[in-house]
Amino acid sequence: MIKSKTVYRGSHPTRKGWARAPYVAKLLQEAKVQTIINMSDTKDELQAFLTTENPEYSAYYNEIAKNGNVICLGMSVDFKSDEFGKKLVEGLKFAASHRGPYYFHCNEGKDRTGFVGILLGSLMGAKKSVMLDDYMKSYENFYGVKKGTKKYTVIAETNFEPMYAYISDGKTAQEGARNYLIKNGMKESEIDALIANLK
């Protein structure tokens, strides 16, 4: 399992016009996040947000970036694409060589970061039910979807299950996650370093 208070995922902490941004930025600071894996922006896009003219500017995020502890991946949401896999591995290599706590974010914190939550949970041997509960928190918190409702079930079946199946690929989730990382260019030693950072 992932050590408590080591990995966080969520929405964009400094996106212009993003109502949640100031709350996320505050939580980053309270959690003492040291490394950020930005899955949505390119470097130039992030730089445009890290100016004091931006009403959602975060001095804490900017400091982490200035210290070289932010990687921008500019990923699409197509988790089955080669580009997604290669860029995600680039981000995880970055995490393996930097210290936590870590914050993974895209825009809303449910698609790209939802996938990485399932992938890391699988790699670290989390139970499927725990990963599902974690994944669905995005929909509960962002959209007010209630657990036990039909909508909750449909989202879990439509979004979580395909991601989990893609990562598992007919094996145990833990084996599947490791194979996914290797297939997309991560070395065994880098996977082991990432695991050591997370436990």
Residue pairs with C-beta under 8 A, 6 or more apart in sequence:
1 124
1 125
1 126
1 199
2 120
2 121
2 124
2 126
2 198
2 199
3 198
3 199
5 31
5 101
6 100
6 101
6 102
6 197
6 198
7 100
7 101
7 102
7 104
7 120
7 198
8 27
8 28
8 31
8 33
8 101
8 102
8 103
8 104
9 103
9 104
9 105
9 109
9 113
9 114
9 116
9 117
10 24
10 27
10 103
10 105
10 109
10 113
10 138
11 18
11 20
11 21
11 24
11 105
11 106
11 107
11 108
11 109
11 142
12 18
12 20
12 21
12 24
12 40
12 105
12 106
12 107
12 108
12 109
13 21
13 24
13 25
13 28
13 58
13 61
13 103
13 105
14 21
14 25
14 46
14 49
14 50
14 54
14 56
14 57
14 58
14 61
15 21
15 49
15 56
15 107
16 48
16 49
16 54
16 55
16 56
17 55
17 56
18 56
18 107
21 56
21 58
22 56
22 58
24 105
25 56
25 58
25 60
25 61
28 36
28 58
28 60
28 61
28 103
29 60
31 101
31 103
32 101
33 64
33 100
33 101
33 102
33 103
34 64
34 69
34 98
34 99
34 100
34 101
34 102
35 64
35 69
35 70
35 94
35 95
35 98
35 99
35 100
35 101
35 102
35 103
36 61
36 64
36 65
36 69
36 70
36 71
36 102
36 103
36 104
36 105
37 70
37 71
37 73
37 91
37 92
37 94
37 95
37 102
37 103
37 104
37 105
37 116
38 46
38 70
38 71
38 72
38 73
38 105
38 106
39 73
39 75
39 87
39 88
39 91
39 104
39 105
39 106
39 112
39 113
39 116
40 73
40 74
40 75
40 105
40 106
40 107
40 112
41 49
41 72
41 74
42 72
42 74
43 72
45 72
45 74
46 65
46 70
46 72
48 54
49 56
49 57
50 57
50 58
50 61
50 62
50 65
51 57
61 70
64 70
69 98
71 90
71 91
71 94
73 87
73 88
73 90
73 91
74 87
75 83
75 84
75 87
75 88
75 106
75 112
76 83
76 84
77 84
77 106
77 111
77 112
78 84
79 111
79 112
79 115
79 163
79 166
80 166
82 184
84 112
85 180
85 183
85 184
86 184
86 185
88 115
88 116
88 119
88 184
89 181
89 184
89 185
89 186
91 104
91 116
92 181
92 186
92 190
92 194
93 186
93 190
93 194
95 102
95 194
95 197
96 190
96 191
96 193
96 194
96 197
97 193
99 197
100 197
100 198
104 113
104 116
104 117
105 113
106 112
106 113
108 138
108 142
109 138
109 142
110 135
110 138
110 139
110 142
110 159
111 159
113 138
114 135
114 138
114 159
114 160
114 163
115 163
117 131
117 134
117 135
118 131
118 135
118 160
118 163
118 164
118 167
119 167
119 177
119 180
119 181
120 177
120 198
121 130
121 131
121 134
121 173
122 131
122 164
122 167
122 168
122 173
122 174
122 176
122 177
123 174
123 177
123 178
123 181
123 191
123 194
123 195
124 174
124 195
124 198
124 199
125 174
128 164
128 173
131 160
131 164
132 156
132 160
132 164
135 156
135 159
135 160
135 163
136 145
136 147
136 152
136 155
136 156
136 160
139 145
139 152
139 155
140 146
140 147
145 151
145 152
145 155
146 152
164 173
167 173
167 176
167 177
167 180
168 176
168 177
169 176
169 179
169 180
170 176
171 179
178 191
181 191
182 188
182 191
186 194
